[in-house]
Amino acid sequence: MQFDVFTLLPEVFPAYLNSSILKRAQQNGHLSVDIHNIRDWTHDKHNVTDDTPYGGGGGMIMKPEPVFEAIEDVIGSPPTRPVILLTPQGRLFTQDVADELARDARDLGLALLCGRYEGLDERIRTHLVTDEISIGDYVLTGGELPAMILIDALARLIPGVLGDENGAANDSHASGLLEGPHYTRPNEFRGWEVPAVLRSGDHGKVDQWRREQALLRTLERRPEMLKKIELSEKDREFLETLNFQP
């Protein structure tokens, strides 16, 4: 899976991308991330990438010239892969959107554009960007953190990246439910014991317990999610014991 990231702050990416699972994914050839400094496509001695907005107002606006040149030099004109702008105005990033983007990334790769300042020239949005993604209803100082979040979320969906081949499928939101509780050694800690079913060796009962705990946790924290997924008859029977009517 190939990512090309276009940013004014290339120095913020290596520490995270070169750690843990993402580092191994790159070493094993599952993931490739190239970081491009937009300032490298400026043509003045100060490497200016912003200017004042037409019509007045506060803040500075990213200029179109270096952004267009950077992206077109790296991935072609017109671009040969989707160009995603990380912006609070974009569609909300969810697990379903991650699955969708992962399919595109596997086939074509993705270009990620990190905004800065007050915003960017609208001609970038209308004539270069193909999609806009928001990680939530709040504003950050730039698109670098959202870009790393997107890369992390999509990398987990690449076969072979996680140690457990079913790990991504069992994560919260991947199945439509929140994940239930996990336990590890020791069996007893400060008087709190691991549930007996997890120590029983009965895989059928363990699977049933985990499913019920996922249903319970989702009901407690995000009940609206239960109305969006397909529930089995056993799921419905369990939820009825909790006085929930799907």
Secondary structure, DSSP 8 states (H G I E B T S, - for coil): -EEEEEES-GGGSHHHHTSHHHHHHHHTTS-EEEEEEGGGG--STT---EE--TT--SS-EE-HHHHHHHHHHHHTTTTSS-EEEEEEEEEE--HHHHHHHHHHHHHH-EEEEE--TTEE-HHHHHHT--EEEESSSS--S-SHHHHHHHHHHHHTTSTTSSSSTTHHHHSTTTTSS-------S-SEETTEE--GGGGS--HHHHHHHHHHHHHHHHHHH-GGGGGSS---HHHHHHHHHTT---
